[in-house]
């Protein structure tokens, strides 16, 4: 069985994508180990503020205003770059809850918060496969159901 794998994509600003994890294999869960985002247009020629979130719930967590109290929030990422003479900088920040065992679908939501024409956001998630015992699987599935049913 493959231990690590990557899912990546390019999503329009203000849009969401569903990553399908439900119903794969009994006794198997997945743990996110990395979440990164990257601009898709005119890199280095403009100021930008991109953000994204990964949520295991019915609705996505707002990537521009993430609430770390939300149990279903698994990851957030922020990419900022300034191209004006007085703000020449670049910053990438991400937070991943790598203890969360994933057994249901995830929602990736992205946003280009820079005024003007919003760009698409490239994103990449890295996961590892985790084997679970019967009781651990039951507890994990119940937790996911409780979060999803909020």
QUIFEN-V873902 format. One record per helix or strand. SS is the DSSP state (@ for helix, = for strand). FROM is the first residue (numbers start at 0). TO is the last residue. Records with the same first field share a line. If there is no record, write none. Layout:
SS = FROM-TO + FROM-TO
This chain:
= = 3-10 + 15-18 + 27-38 + 47-54 + 72-81 + 88-95 + 100-101 + 105-111 + 120-130
@ = 84-86 + 133-147
